[in-house]
Amino acid sequence: MGLFHFFLRLPVLAFRMAGIVRVSNRAKRRFRRELVESGLPDEIVEELVNYFNPSTPLRETLFRFSRR
């Protein structure tokens, strides 16, 4: 019964995760825009955006486990 309940809840979880991804991407675009408007060079902007990207640790963890 637990597995059946999980599959019933799976669409709800997927939509919630999609909402979180959307908010994160919006914040990343806004952060990039603010850095560019402040006059920083493009190389530094890209480095800062990649460094402060909240999804980077999650992607690294998922890819590390998927390669094994």
C-alpha atoms as a printed R data frame, in Angstrom:
   type eleno elety resid chain resno      x      y       z
1  ATOM     1    CA   MET     A     1  0.000  0.000   0.000
2  ATOM     2    CA   GLY     A     2  2.924  2.363   0.690
3  ATOM     3    CA   LEU     A     3  4.315  2.064  -2.828
4  ATOM     4    CA   PHE     A     4  0.858  2.666  -4.303
5  ATOM     5    CA   HIS     A     5  0.477  5.785  -2.172
6  ATOM     6    CA   PHE     A     6  3.895  7.007  -3.331
7  ATOM     7    CA   PHE     A     7  2.906  6.692  -6.996
8  ATOM     8    CA   LEU     A     8 -0.296  8.602  -6.310
9  ATOM     9    CA   ARG     A     9  1.742 11.420  -4.734
10 ATOM    10    CA   LEU     A    10  4.416 11.443  -7.440
11 ATOM    11    CA   PRO     A    11  2.667 13.993  -9.729
12 ATOM    12    CA   VAL     A    12  2.237 16.386  -6.801
13 ATOM    13    CA   LEU     A    13  5.911 16.099  -5.917
14 ATOM    14    CA   ALA     A    14  6.925 16.636  -9.550
15 ATOM    15    CA   PHE     A    15  4.870 19.827  -9.838
16 ATOM    16    CA   ARG     A    16  6.296 21.176  -6.587
17 ATOM    17    CA   MET     A    17  9.846 20.499  -7.764
18 ATOM    18    CA   ALA     A    18  9.096 22.202 -11.077
19 ATOM    19    CA   GLY     A    19  7.960 25.271  -9.143
20 ATOM    20    CA   ILE     A    20 11.168 25.319  -7.118
21 ATOM    21    CA   VAL     A    21 13.265 25.023 -10.270
22 ATOM    22    CA   ARG     A    22 11.346 27.888 -11.864
23 ATOM    23    CA   VAL     A    23 11.930 30.164  -8.866
24 ATOM    24    CA   SER     A    24 15.608 29.203  -8.739
25 ATOM    25    CA   ASN     A    25 16.106 29.931 -12.447
26 ATOM    26    CA   ARG     A    26 14.348 33.276 -12.091
27 ATOM    27    CA   ALA     A    27 16.594 34.217  -9.179
28 ATOM    28    CA   LYS     A    28 19.690 33.193 -11.130
29 ATOM    29    CA   ARG     A    29 18.667 35.368 -14.102
30 ATOM    30    CA   ARG     A    30 17.990 38.309 -11.798
31 ATOM    31    CA   PHE     A    31 21.343 37.852 -10.049
32 ATOM    32    CA   ARG     A    32 23.131 37.797 -13.411
33 ATOM    33    CA   ARG     A    33 21.274 40.907 -14.576
34 ATOM    34    CA   GLU     A    34 22.158 42.817 -11.411
35 ATOM    35    CA   LEU     A    35 25.837 41.894 -11.724
36 ATOM    36    CA   VAL     A    36 25.953 43.007 -15.356
37 ATOM    37    CA   GLU     A    37 24.175 46.268 -14.530
38 ATOM    38    CA   SER     A    38 26.699 46.944 -11.770
39 ATOM    39    CA   GLY     A    39 29.427 46.999 -14.427
40 ATOM    40    CA   LEU     A    40 31.296 43.756 -13.786
41 ATOM    41    CA   PRO     A    41 33.020 42.063 -16.743
42 ATOM    42    CA   ASP     A    42 31.245 39.083 -18.311
43 ATOM    43    CA   GLU     A    43 33.899 36.561 -17.211
44 ATOM    44    CA   ILE     A    44 33.507 37.557 -13.562
45 ATOM    45    CA   VAL     A    45 29.714 37.561 -13.840
46 ATOM    46    CA   GLU     A    46 29.683 34.009 -15.202
47 ATOM    47    CA   GLU     A    47 32.085 32.827 -12.508
48 ATOM    48    CA   LEU     A    48 29.984 34.363  -9.725
49 ATOM    49    CA   VAL     A    49 26.724 33.025 -11.153
50 ATOM    50    CA   ASN     A    50 28.193 29.516 -11.370
51 ATOM    51    CA   TYR     A    51 29.712 29.770  -7.889
52 ATOM    52    CA   PHE     A    52 26.464 30.885  -6.225
53 ATOM    53    CA   ASN     A    53 24.184 28.593  -8.236
54 ATOM    54    CA   PRO     A    54 22.027 26.733  -5.670
55 ATOM    55    CA   SER     A    55 21.467 23.740  -7.956
56 ATOM    56    CA   THR     A    56 25.157 22.986  -8.509
57 ATOM    57    CA   PRO     A    57 25.686 20.812  -5.384
58 ATOM    58    CA   LEU     A    58 22.536 18.834  -6.154
59 ATOM    59    CA   ARG     A    59 23.562 18.249  -9.783
60 ATOM    60    CA   GLU     A    60 27.052 17.173  -8.753
61 ATOM    61    CA   THR     A    61 25.627 14.708  -6.255
62 ATOM    62    CA   LEU     A    62 23.114 13.262  -8.727
63 ATOM    63    CA   PHE     A    63 25.680 12.927 -11.519
64 ATOM    64    CA   ARG     A    64 28.218 11.365  -9.175
65 ATOM    65    CA   PHE     A    65 25.773  8.623  -8.227
66 ATOM    66    CA   SER     A    66 24.495  8.133 -11.779
67 ATOM    67    CA   ARG     A    67 27.994  7.488 -13.158
68 ATOM    68    CA   ARG     A    68 28.629  4.514 -10.884
